[in-house]
Amino acid sequence: MPEADLSILNRVYEIILDRKENYDENSYVCTLLNHRKGMNKILEKVGEESIETILAVRNEDHKEIVSESSDLIFHLLVMLAANNVTLDEIADELSARHEKMKRD
Ligand SMILES: N=c1c2ncn([C@@H]3O[C@H](COP(=O)(O)OP(=O)(O)OP(=O)(O)O)[C@@H](O)[C@H]3O)c2ncn1[C@@H]1O[C@H](COP(=O)(O)O)[C@@H](O)[C@H]1O
């Protein structure tokens, strides 16, 4: 199976970092980052998208699984950026686990 090109994750993460520095009233990411509920708004969205993803799987709806998982991953990226967690840190953590757990 060909490897998926996941560079879009980096590109979207970079845009989110830029939104942290440069407010734009038309930006959904800025709305989340500057919401009156603070981090709770971002966590609400992560929870909501998690549940919607679970329901899509329960409904065995492939198209919805792809759509809701994308919503979830996007909101996770916002949550990570808002907490100064980089994608390098996530990649390093997964790589370290992989090295530790891989069986030859
Ligand atoms: N990938 C996304 C993305 N996925 C989903 N969304 C938005 O997430 C929002 C919430 O989705 P929901 O299905 O929950 O919709 P909703 O129930 O109306 O939302 P709420 O009222 O609960 O906030 C919608 O407004 C979607 O448009 C996204 N908004 C932005 N991006 C990426 O982020 C970049 C920066 O976006 P802006 O900050 O808006 O410029 C974009 O270029 C995209 O690459």
The ligand as an SDF file (V2000), in Angstrom:
LIG
                    3D

 44 47  0  0  0  0  0  0  0  0999 V2000
   -9.4280   22.0090    8.5050 N   0  0  0  0  0  0  0  0  0  0  0  0
  -10.1130   22.9650    8.8910 C   0  0  0  0  0  0  0  0  0  0  0  0
  -11.4630   22.7640    9.3840 C   0  0  0  0  0  0  0  0  0  0  0  0
  -12.2210   21.6350    9.5340 N   0  0  0  0  0  0  0  0  0  0  0  0
  -13.3870   22.0540   10.0490 C   0  0  0  0  0  0  0  0  0  0  0  0
  -13.3940   23.3990   10.2310 N   0  0  0  0  0  0  0  0  0  0  0  0
  -14.4590   24.2330   10.7730 C   0  0  0  0  0  0  0  0  0  0  0  0
  -14.8520   23.7100   12.0210 O   0  0  0  0  0  0  0  0  0  0  0  0
  -16.1160   24.2830   12.3290 C   0  0  0  0  0  0  0  0  0  0  0  0
  -16.8610   23.3830   13.2720 C   0  0  0  0  0  0  0  0  0  0  0  0
  -17.3960   22.3170   12.5930 O   0  0  0  0  0  0  0  0  0  0  0  0
  -18.7900   21.7020   13.0350 P   0  0  0  0  0  0  0  0  0  0  0  0
  -19.1000   20.5940   12.0740 O   0  0  0  0  0  0  0  0  0  0  0  0
  -18.7470   21.3420   14.4620 O   0  0  0  0  0  0  0  0  0  0  0  0
  -19.7910   22.9130   12.7670 O   0  0  0  0  0  0  0  0  0  0  0  0
  -20.6830   23.7290   13.7810 P   0  0  0  0  0  0  0  0  0  0  0  0
  -21.5040   22.7590   14.5640 O   0  0  0  0  0  0  0  0  0  0  0  0
  -21.3710   24.7650   12.9680 O   0  0  0  0  0  0  0  0  0  0  0  0
  -19.5820   24.4520   14.7460 O   0  0  0  0  0  0  0  0  0  0  0  0
  -19.8050   25.2110   16.1380 P   0  0  0  0  0  0  0  0  0  0  0  0
  -20.9840   26.1270   16.0010 O   0  0  0  0  0  0  0  0  0  0  0  0
  -19.9740   24.1430   17.2020 O   0  0  0  0  0  0  0  0  0  0  0  0
  -18.4740   25.9600   16.3450 O   0  0  0  0  0  0  0  0  0  0  0  0
  -16.7990   24.6010   11.0050 C   0  0  0  0  0  0  0  0  0  0  0  0
  -17.0040   26.0080   10.9400 O   0  0  0  0  0  0  0  0  0  0  0  0
  -15.7580   24.1840    9.9700 C   0  0  0  0  0  0  0  0  0  0  0  0
  -15.6680   25.1050    8.9020 O   0  0  0  0  0  0  0  0  0  0  0  0
  -12.1990   23.8670    9.8260 C   0  0  0  0  0  0  0  0  0  0  0  0
  -11.6980   25.1370    9.8020 N   0  0  0  0  0  0  0  0  0  0  0  0
  -10.4200   25.3050    9.3410 C   0  0  0  0  0  0  0  0  0  0  0  0
   -9.6350   24.2810    8.8930 N   0  0  0  0  0  0  0  0  0  0  0  0
   -8.2140   24.5240    8.4660 C   0  0  0  0  0  0  0  0  0  0  0  0
   -7.6980   25.6120    9.2020 O   0  0  0  0  0  0  0  0  0  0  0  0
   -7.1970   26.6000    8.3160 C   0  0  0  0  0  0  0  0  0  0  0  0
   -7.3990   27.9740    8.9320 C   0  0  0  0  0  0  0  0  0  0  0  0
   -8.7900   28.2570    9.0100 O   0  0  0  0  0  0  0  0  0  0  0  0
   -9.2790   29.7190    9.3850 P   0  0  0  0  0  0  0  0  0  0  0  0
   -8.6890   30.0280   10.7170 O   0  0  0  0  0  0  0  0  0  0  0  0
  -10.7770   29.6890    9.4110 O   0  0  0  0  0  0  0  0  0  0  0  0
   -8.7410   30.6340    8.3270 O   0  0  0  0  0  0  0  0  0  0  0  0
   -7.9630   26.3950    7.0070 C   0  0  0  0  0  0  0  0  0  0  0  0
   -7.2040   26.8720    5.9260 O   0  0  0  0  0  0  0  0  0  0  0  0
   -8.1150   24.8870    6.9830 C   0  0  0  0  0  0  0  0  0  0  0  0
   -6.9150   24.3130    6.4580 O   0  0  0  0  0  0  0  0  0  0  0  0
  1  2  2  0
  2  3  1  0
  2 31  1  0
  3  4  1  0
  3 28  2  0
  4  5  2  0
  5  6  1  0
  6  7  1  0
  6 28  1  0
  7  8  1  0
  7 26  1  0
  8  9  1  0
  9 10  1  0
  9 24  1  0
 10 11  1  0
 11 12  1  0
 12 13  2  0
 12 14  1  0
 12 15  1  0
 15 16  1  0
 16 17  2  0
 16 18  1  0
 16 19  1  0
 19 20  1  0
 20 21  2  0
 20 22  1  0
 20 23  1  0
 24 25  1  0
 24 26  1  0
 26 27  1  0
 28 29  1  0
 29 30  2  0
 30 31  1  0
 31 32  1  0
 32 33  1  0
 32 43  1  0
 33 34  1  0
 34 35  1  0
 34 41  1  0
 35 36  1  0
 36 37  1  0
 37 38  2  0
 37 39  1  0
 37 40  1  0
 41 42  1  0
 41 43  1  0
 43 44  1  0
M  END
$$$$
